[in-house]
Structure formats: C-alpha cells, structure tokens
Amino acid sequence: MHLVVFALGDQGYALRLDTVERVLRVVEITPLPKAPEVVLGVVDVHGTVVPAVDLRRRFRLPPRELELSDRLIIARTSQRRLALVVDSVSGLTDVPEDRITGAASLPPGTGYLEGVAILDDGLVIIHDLDQLIAFQEERELEAALPRAKRGRER
C-alpha cells in the first residue's frame, strides 16, 4: 500500500496515496459560520473553496495555534476535497500488506480508521477519509459552503 505519512505532535498518521492530491504550506484559513466543529474554515486552493479540517479536534488532541511550518494535505473523499491541517508531512512510503493491521482487528468506535501500519520507525494510523467527516457534519458542511462561495464571488 502506498501511503502519505504525516504527524500531529509525536504521533504518526497516514492516508492512502490515491486519496491525496497535493501537500501545501499552510495558508490563511477563513472562518466558516455554522460549519461543523472539526472544520476550521475554508481555504482557496487555485480558485476553489476547500474546507479546512482540524484533525486535532477530530482526534481529540490538545489544540494549538497554527504555525508557519504546518502543512495542508489536499485530499479527496468520495464527496469532496478537503484541506487537512497537519503539523508536518514526512513523505511517501510503500508498506507491504503483511505489515498492515486492518480496521476489523481494531477496537470498536474507530470507524474512521482503515488500519495501522508497522513502519521501521514506529506505527502509523491509516485513516479512511470517507469516514472522517460524520454524516451530520457532512450535512452541516453542505449548508455552510454556499455562503463561503457567495462571499468569494463579491
């Protein structure tokens, strides 16, 4: 499996490469009223409004201020593009299937996980982007995004 590995604090995480479009330096995030709690706001990615998701909130990690060294992983779910705010991106790695524990072997309540990969320098948690935003959050985001797009057109 081809993975993009990133960090939040000292913990390693990963996404399947086929869900990632690009990695950018963090840019100004415009707040989005009435967006789900995990959405910090929106960013302009080459003329397209993209929701910026705070993975720290989603994973219940301690909050911290954005830093110039932070990155945005522009990734695509089956529904939309997202800009995932992360501390750093360490790169790409290929992980053999026998070094990945699938989600079925993980504890209940970890629905947005695809599995855990064993790398030479530790474990990384692989996320399922389609499960990252809950159904109700998706509906709230759908309602909030048109306001952001109208604001850009003015």
DOLUM-383320 format. One record per residue (C-alpha): y, z, x. Coordinates in steps of 0.5 Angstrom, whole numbers, plus 500, padded with zeros to 3 digits. Each point is the difference from the previous one (the first is absolute). Layout:
N
YZX...
END
This chain:
154
500500500507498503505506499507501501501507503506505498502507501503505496501506504494501504495497495498493501499495494498493499501494495495494500504495504499495494505504496505501505506494500504503506503506503507501501505505502503505495506498496505503495496502494504499494498506495497497493501504494495502496494498505494504501501506504496496506505494500506502505504494497500492502501496506502493501494496503503493502504500493494503496501507497494504502498507498500505506494505499501507504493501502501507502502502493493496497496504505504507499502500508506504502507496498504498506506495501500493501500499508502493503493500503497500494497493497499497493493497499501494495493499497498497493496504495497495494506502496506499505503501507501507503504503506496506502504504504496503506502504507497494505495495500495499506498494498493496498493502501493497499496505497492499499497501493496506503506504502503500493498505495501497493504503494494502497498505505507504500501506495503498493507500499501495506501494495505496505495500506496495502497504505500503507499496507498503506504497506500502507506505500498503493499499493505496495500500493500493497504499493499496494507497499498498493498508498506502504505500494497503494500496493506505497504499507499492499503500493506504502501496506500493496505504495505501506499494504504495496506505501500499507499493500506499495504504505499495505502494496507503499
END
